[in-house]
Amino acid sequence: MNKLLVFGHQNPDTDAITSAIAYAYYLNHNGTEAEAVALGLPSEETIYALNQFKIDAPRVIETATNETDTVALVDHNEAQQSVSDIKDVEVYAVVDHHRIANFETANPLYYRAEPVGCTNTILYKMFQEKNIAIPADIAGLMLSAIISDTLLFKSPTCTPEDEAAASALTEIAGVSLQEYGLAMLKAGTNLDDKSIAELLTLDAKSFPMGAKNVRIAQVNTVDVQDVLNRKDELVAAMETENAVQGYDVFLLVVTNIIDSDSALLAVGSHLDTVASAFGVSLIDNVALLPGVVSRKKQVVPPLTEAFSK
């Protein structure tokens, strides 16, 4: 087997980047040569974490087959969210905390999926099960991902396992959980210098739902209106993406990390289905979603159900 490439999903968030780093370390420790790579550049939040713990960002790859025939996936399993030539490589392992969809392999593999708030929570348990000591810098990155994915434990995706892992990793990393967590989250909310294209690709994933192709982007902020002030530009760009990429619906979820609410901007066909999924009315393509912060648990499931009827 060639050197194993380990990577998270396209438009990587903090969990996608850091879980690749942590899992590559785990595999190398167990005798499997592995390298963490990425399917996109890190966000400002992720860069903050990498700088804090003095670890370089993984290099970005466009394809895998030019380097290896074997890969490991973290923080995703769906083909449309993965490397472009995923069907031409063997998947050695998956460690994930999302739904399983559009995934099949020719050979048996290691597959670890648990309904927790963060992939790094699962990885923490794997380190414990093998009695592998976690270095302070890796622990800091793993902690950063749990803080990010659970919005400092405010997200409904957060479980007691996430909180326990974060507590243990905080001790190893030697940071103040609340102080560091708030600083990291705020580092990812500076959107003023982001272009419209960047806002729509910072954290975006595609989901087949029934016969529809739904694109869902999410950004975190401390002022939702700052993003909605650019609504006309966002709508125009989303309409273009729908036409070029074949999305039936493009949704932008703008999440206030302080108030734990979101605004939804929806563009495309079947907006009545989108509205019914959340029990809201879309006014000029916008609806407020009180208490909604998690794409995985509060956005994708009701939309999937609505588009499957």
C-alpha positions, 0 to 999 in steps of 0.5 A: 500500500502506498502512503495513506492520505487522510482528509476531511470534506471539501470546504473544510471546517476545523473538525475536517482539518484537525481530525485528519491531522489527529487520525494521521498521527494515530495511524502512524503511531500504529505503524501505518504510514499516513499523511494528513491533507486537505480538500481546501484551505483552512478558515480563519477559525482553523488558522487561529487554532493551528497558530495557537498550537504551532502546527502547519496546515495540511497541504491541499490536494485536488486529486488523490490517484496521482499520489496514492491508491488508498485513502482514509476519510474523516468527518464525512463519507458522502462521495459528493463531499469528498475528493473528486476521484474518490471512486478511483481509490480504495477507502481504507477507513472512515471516522465520522459523525454524520449520516451515511449516504452515497457510500459503498466500497469494494472491500471491507474497511474500518468504519467508525461512526458515532452520533456525537458532536465532533469527529475528534470526540471519536478519535479521542476515544480511539486514542484511549482505547489503544492507550496512545498518549496524545501530544499537547499540540494535537490535543489542542487541535482536537479540543478546537474541533469539539469547541467549533462543532458544538459551538462551545457546547451550545449546539444540540449535537453536543453530547456528554461524550463531547464534553468529557473529551473536551475536558480531558483534552483541555488538561493535556493542551494546557489552555483555559477552555472558556477563554480559548474557546470564545477567542477561537470562535470569534476569530471565525466570525470576521466576515467583513473582508470576505467576498460573496464567493467566500461566504458561500464556500467557507463551509458548504456541502451538497446533499441529495434529498429525494430527487433534489440536489440541495446545497447548504452553506453556513457561516458563523457571526456575531451580527446576522444583519451584517451578512444579510445587508449583502443579500442582493449580492448573495442571491445573485451569486446563489442563483448563478451557482444553481444554474451552473452546478445544477443545484435545485436549492441553495441555502445559506444558514447565518448563525449567531454564535452568541444568541444561538439563532440563525437566519436562513437565506434560500434561493432556487425552486421548491422554496415552499418545501424549504419553508414547510420543513422548518414551519416558517414563511420565507419573506424575500427569501429570508426566514428566522430560525430561532434556536437553530445552530446545527446544520447536521442535526437541525437543518439537514434532517427536516429538509431531507424529510420534506424533500422525500415526501 
